[in-house]
Amino acid sequence: MKFVKSCMLLAFLCVSFFSQANDEAAVKEKLTMLLGLEVDTIADAPVEGLLQVSTDRGLYYVSKDGQYLVHGRIFNIDEGMKNETEEALSEMRLQGIAELKSSAITYKAKNEKHVITVFTDITCGYCRKLHREMGELNDLGITVQYFAFPRAGLSGKSYGDMVSVWCAENPQKALTDAKSGDQVKSARCDNKVAEQYLLGQKVGVNGTPNIILPDGSVIPGYQPAQAIAQTLQELN
């Protein structure tokens, strides 16, 4: 009898697994064919009846039959209004940063206490303002690693200029010069500028500077060096 029950349970689990897999495949195909979204992962959402779908243009929730799409935040009331969506995005940010870390342009603090990742554009006024505080940030023990986020996309002049910066003989100096308004010297090489930009789109970057903290949370704009240091201290 136990053997029969075990077989029945196994059969039920197999049917459930393949049914869910088929549902997810159908949802993926629908999002790709009708909406042009490139689906990376599909998982159960915190809300029953919804799937959490990571795409090249952000995080979405989709009904399991693929009929409804939700773009918004899910808060868990029973856990003190925990932002479930932001927690998922934080994990995605940290994973993406880890994968592309070697391609960042980094200004390392001598006595490093914290590392922040900044999605930046060389033509952005507030990005330039933040960069002028690099010495102060480093003195405060904050290492800054830059990811490229050309706001005009991958076909504009800014993208080509940022490729040249990332391919320069001295990328740190080239980025500082570019943010000072100097003409960018053309250069080409194997680079990850496009991948960095696409990561930004995937994790919700819609403006620069976009500052990612060590826990994956975000400061969505310019903050003075001292304010960033205070936020990092509170995070610890």
C-alpha positions in Angstrom: 0.0 0.0 0.0 2.8 2.4 0.9 4.5 1.6 -2.4 1.2 2.4 -4.3 0.8 5.7 -2.5 4.4 6.6 -3.2 3.9 5.9 -6.9 0.7 8.0 -7.0 2.4 10.9 -5.2 5.3 10.7 -7.6 3.0 10.7 -10.6 1.1 13.7 -9.2 4.3 15.6 -8.7 5.5 14.8 -12.2 2.2 16.0 -13.7 2.3 19.2 -11.7 5.9 19.8 -12.7 5.3 19.4 -16.4 2.1 21.4 -16.2 3.9 24.3 -14.6 6.7 24.0 -17.1 4.3 24.2 -20.0 2.5 27.2 -18.4 5.8 29.0 -18.0 6.9 28.2 -21.6 3.6 29.5 -22.9 3.9 32.7 -20.8 7.5 33.2 -22.1 6.4 32.7 -25.7 3.6 35.2 -25.3 5.7 37.9 -23.7 8.3 37.5 -26.4 6.0 37.3 -29.4 3.5 39.9 -28.4 5.4 42.3 -26.3 9.0 41.9 -27.5 10.3 41.1 -24.1 13.4 39.0 -23.6 12.6 36.7 -20.7 15.5 35.7 -18.4 13.8 33.9 -15.6 10.4 32.9 -14.4 9.6 32.1 -10.8 6.6 32.0 -8.5 5.7 35.5 -7.3 5.0 36.3 -3.6 1.3 36.5 -4.5 -0.5 33.3 -5.3 -1.6 33.0 -8.9 1.2 35.2 -10.3 4.5 34.5 -11.8 7.5 36.8 -11.3 9.2 37.4 -14.6 12.6 38.9 -15.1 13.1 40.5 -18.5 15.5 42.7 -20.4 13.2 45.7 -19.6 12.5 45.0 -15.9 10.6 42.9 -13.5 7.0 42.0 -14.2 4.3 39.9 -12.7 2.1 37.8 -15.0 -0.9 35.6 -14.3 -0.2 32.0 -14.8 -2.5 31.8 -17.8 -0.6 34.6 -19.4 -3.6 36.9 -19.7 -2.6 39.7 -17.3 0.6 41.6 -16.8 1.3 43.7 -13.8 4.1 46.3 -13.5 4.4 47.5 -10.0 5.5 46.9 -6.4 4.3 44.1 -4.1 4.4 44.9 -0.4 4.0 42.3 2.3 1.7 43.8 5.0 2.3 41.0 7.5 6.0 41.6 7.4 6.0 45.4 8.1 5.3 46.5 4.5 8.3 44.6 3.2 8.9 45.6 -0.4 9.0 42.2 -2.1 9.7 43.6 -5.5 12.6 45.7 -4.3 14.1 42.7 -2.6 14.0 40.7 -5.8 15.5 43.6 -7.7 18.3 44.0 -5.1 19.3 40.3 -5.7 19.3 40.9 -9.4 21.4 44.0 -9.1 24.0 42.2 -7.0 24.2 39.2 -9.3 24.6 41.4 -12.4 27.2 43.5 -10.7 29.2 40.5 -9.7 29.1 39.1 -13.2 30.3 42.4 -14.8 32.5 43.7 -12.0 35.7 43.1 -13.9 34.6 45.5 -16.6 33.9 48.4 -14.3 36.0 51.6 -14.2 37.0 51.7 -10.6 38.3 54.5 -8.3 39.6 52.6 -5.3 39.7 54.0 -1.8 43.1 53.6 -0.1 41.4 52.6 3.2 38.4 50.9 1.7 35.3 50.6 3.9 32.5 50.4 1.4 32.1 49.7 -2.4 29.3 51.4 -4.4 28.4 50.8 -8.0 27.3 53.8 -10.0 25.5 53.7 -13.4 26.8 56.8 -15.1 26.7 58.8 -18.3 29.5 61.2 -19.3 27.0 63.9 -20.4 24.9 63.9 -17.2 25.3 67.0 -15.2 24.7 65.4 -11.8 27.1 62.5 -12.8 29.8 65.1 -13.3 29.0 66.8 -10.0 29.3 63.4 -8.2 32.6 62.7 -10.0 34.0 66.0 -8.8 33.6 64.6 -5.2 35.6 61.4 -6.0 38.5 62.5 -3.9 36.2 63.1 -0.9 34.4 59.7 -1.5 37.8 57.9 -1.5 39.0 59.7 1.6 35.8 58.5 3.3 36.8 55.0 2.5 34.3 54.6 -0.4 35.4 52.8 -3.5 33.4 53.7 -6.6 33.0 51.3 -9.5 31.3 52.8 -12.6 29.0 51.0 -15.0 28.2 52.7 -18.3 24.6 53.8 -18.9 24.4 56.0 -22.0 21.0 57.6 -21.6 20.4 57.9 -25.3 20.7 54.1 -25.7 23.1 52.0 -27.8 22.9 54.0 -31.0 23.7 57.5 -29.8 27.0 59.4 -29.7 27.2 59.0 -26.0 27.4 55.2 -26.4 30.3 55.5 -28.8 32.1 58.0 -26.6 31.7 55.7 -23.6 33.1 52.8 -25.5 36.1 55.0 -26.2 36.5 55.8 -22.6 36.3 52.2 -21.5 38.8 51.3 -24.2 41.2 54.1 -23.4 44.8 53.3 -22.3 43.9 54.9 -19.0 40.2 54.5 -18.5 40.1 56.3 -15.1 41.8 59.4 -16.6 39.7 59.2 -19.8 36.5 59.1 -17.8 37.5 62.1 -15.6 38.5 64.0 -18.7 35.2 63.2 -20.4 33.2 64.2 -17.4 35.1 67.5 -17.4 33.8 68.2 -20.9 37.0 67.3 -22.8 36.7 65.8 -26.3 36.8 62.0 -26.1 39.6 60.4 -28.1 38.2 57.5 -30.3 39.2 54.0 -29.3 37.8 50.6 -29.8 38.3 47.2 -28.1 36.4 44.3 -26.7 34.2 45.9 -24.0 31.1 45.4 -21.9 29.5 48.8 -22.2 26.4 47.4 -23.9 26.1 44.7 -21.3 26.4 47.2 -18.5 23.7 49.3 -20.1 21.4 46.3 -20.6 21.9 45.3 -17.0 20.8 48.8 -15.9 17.6 48.5 -18.0 16.9 45.1 -16.5 17.2 46.2 -12.9 15.2 49.5 -13.2 17.8 52.2 -13.9 16.0 55.0 -15.6 18.3 57.9 -14.9 21.8 58.7 -13.8 23.7 58.7 -11.5 22.1 55.6 -10.1 24.0 54.5 -7.0 23.8 50.8 -6.0 24.7 50.2 -2.4 26.5 47.0 -1.1 23.1 45.4 -0.2 21.7 46.0 -3.6 19.5 48.9 -2.6 19.5 52.1 -4.6 20.1 55.9 -4.2 18.2 57.0 -7.4 20.1 60.2 -8.1 22.9 62.5 -6.9 23.7 62.7 -3.2 26.8 64.6 -1.7 29.7 62.4 -0.6 28.9 63.0 3.1 25.3 61.9 2.6 26.4 58.7 0.8 28.8 58.0 3.7 26.0 58.5 6.2 23.7 56.1 4.4 26.4 53.5 4.2 27.1 53.9 7.9 23.4 53.4 8.7 23.4 50.4 6.4 26.1 48.7 8.5 
